[in-house]
Amino acid sequence: MKQIKPETVASAENAVRDTKNWLAVFKTEYDVPDEAVKKLHEKLDEISDNMRGLKCTPKGADPNTIRPVSNALRDLKNWLATFAKEYDLSAETVKVLHQNMDKIGQKLALIDCK
């Protein structure tokens, strides 16, 4: 049975970790309320939690285990629209947030089996 290549998951986990670390700077630079940063951390944790369940099939990464990770990232990106309005974030702030979420998505797309 194939297994997930650890380095591909590590890369995706690092992207989530980097984004979480970046939130401290983001909070100060864009004056984002504590409650909003907490919610962002929770949503990023959900992505990480779902990554722990990734599995492989003989044909490659199991889509049934990838779907929850993808859904969590999609939900986070959708939530950003509400988040931006609720906290009156600038277009630049939203752009930077989306860029960070896209980095995570790019790393997730590279997860592979060996």
C-alpha positions as CSV (number, residue, x, y, z in Angstrom):
1,M,0.0,0.0,0.0
2,K,1.3,3.4,-0.9
3,Q,1.9,6.0,1.8
4,I,1.9,9.8,1.8
5,K,5.3,11.2,1.1
6,P,6.2,12.9,4.4
7,E,8.1,15.7,2.7
8,T,5.0,16.8,0.7
9,V,2.8,16.9,3.9
10,A,5.6,18.7,5.8
11,S,5.7,21.3,3.1
12,A,2.0,21.9,3.4
13,E,2.2,21.9,7.2
14,N,5.0,24.4,7.0
15,A,2.8,26.7,4.8
16,V,0.1,26.6,7.5
17,R,2.6,27.2,10.3
18,D,4.2,30.1,8.4
19,T,0.7,31.6,7.9
20,K,-0.1,31.2,11.6
21,N,3.3,32.9,12.5
22,W,2.6,35.6,10.0
23,L,-0.7,36.4,11.7
24,A,1.1,38.0,14.6
25,V,2.7,40.5,12.2
26,F,-0.6,40.8,10.3
27,K,-2.5,41.7,13.5
28,T,-0.2,44.5,14.3
29,E,0.4,45.8,10.8
30,Y,-3.3,45.9,9.9
31,D,-4.7,46.4,13.4
32,V,-6.9,43.3,13.2
33,P,-8.9,42.6,16.4
34,D,-7.9,39.7,18.6
35,E,-11.2,37.9,18.0
36,A,-10.6,37.9,14.3
37,V,-7.0,36.6,14.6
38,K,-8.3,33.9,17.0
39,K,-10.9,32.8,14.3
40,L,-8.2,32.7,11.7
41,H,-6.1,30.5,13.9
42,E,-9.0,28.2,14.5
43,K,-9.7,27.9,10.7
44,L,-6.0,27.2,10.0
45,D,-6.0,24.5,12.8
46,E,-8.9,22.9,11.1
47,I,-6.9,22.6,7.9
48,S,-4.0,21.1,9.9
49,D,-6.2,18.7,11.7
50,N,-7.7,17.4,8.4
51,M,-4.2,16.9,7.0
52,R,-3.5,14.3,9.6
53,G,-6.1,12.1,8.0
54,L,-4.5,12.0,4.5
55,K,-4.1,8.6,3.0
56,C,-3.1,6.9,-0.2
57,T,-4.8,4.4,-2.5
58,P,-2.9,2.3,-5.1
59,K,-3.7,5.1,-7.6
60,G,-2.3,7.9,-5.4
61,A,-3.6,10.3,-2.8
62,D,-7.1,9.3,-1.6
63,P,-9.6,11.9,-2.7
64,N,-11.9,11.1,0.2
65,T,-9.1,12.2,2.6
66,I,-8.0,15.2,0.6
67,R,-11.6,16.6,0.3
68,P,-11.9,17.6,4.0
69,V,-8.6,19.5,3.7
70,S,-9.7,21.2,0.5
71,N,-13.1,22.0,1.9
72,A,-11.5,23.6,5.1
73,L,-9.3,25.8,2.9
74,R,-12.2,26.7,0.7
75,D,-14.4,27.5,3.7
76,L,-11.6,29.7,5.1
77,K,-11.3,31.6,1.9
78,N,-15.1,32.1,1.7
79,W,-15.1,33.2,5.3
80,L,-12.6,35.9,4.5
81,A,-15.2,37.7,2.5
82,T,-17.4,38.0,5.6
83,F,-14.4,38.6,7.8
84,A,-13.4,41.6,5.6
85,K,-16.8,43.2,5.8
86,E,-17.3,42.5,9.5
87,Y,-13.9,44.1,10.4
88,D,-13.8,46.6,7.6
89,L,-10.5,45.4,6.3
90,S,-8.8,47.2,3.4
91,A,-8.6,45.6,0.0
92,E,-4.8,45.3,0.5
93,T,-5.4,43.3,3.8
94,V,-7.8,40.9,2.1
95,K,-5.3,40.5,-0.8
96,V,-2.5,39.6,1.5
97,L,-4.7,37.1,3.4
98,H,-5.8,35.4,0.1
99,Q,-2.1,35.2,-1.0
100,N,-1.3,33.3,2.1
101,M,-4.2,31.0,1.7
102,D,-3.2,30.4,-1.9
103,K,0.3,29.4,-0.7
104,I,-1.3,26.7,1.4
105,G,-3.4,25.5,-1.5
106,Q,-0.4,25.3,-3.7
107,K,1.5,23.1,-1.2
108,L,-1.6,21.0,-0.7
109,A,-1.8,20.3,-4.4
110,L,1.7,18.9,-4.3
111,I,0.9,16.2,-1.7
112,D,1.9,12.9,-3.2
113,C,2.2,9.2,-2.4
114,K,5.2,6.9,-2.7
